[in-house]
Amino acid sequence: MIMICGGEPAVSEETRKSWRERDDGDILNWHEIWKTRRYYEHYRSVLEGDVDDNNFTTKVSEVARTREVLNRGSVVRGSAERKRGLGEQDVDFLEGAPPDLQRQLRGEPAEEDSEQ
């Protein structure tokens, strides 16, 4: 059984404790469910083996790069690799980041700088 909430459930601490101790239940919020769905959808073609999907080849390459990093045991890239950049990205990793961090990573001026 799952209790789905929009945020923190408006229940007593006793009720929360009883849910945490259950083997057959959990409390989830919509944000967690949405995030999981988005992650699954991103890799759907690979997970389902749908080779006809346009994104299949891109995802296979992404999975291969991830496997390479795991086999190397490090995410550190040499200078030649760093110069080549990350390659094509199909996910907006800035989505959900604070606006000031998004501007900084895009190389845009800080909000207080742009007002002057």
Secondary structure, 3 states (H helix, E strand, C coil): CEEEECCCCCCCHHHHHHHHCCCCCEEEEHHHHHHHHHHHHHCHHHHCCCCCCCCHHHHHHHHHHHHHHHHHCCCCCCHHHHHHCCCCCCCCCCCCCCHHHHHHHHCCCCHHHHCC
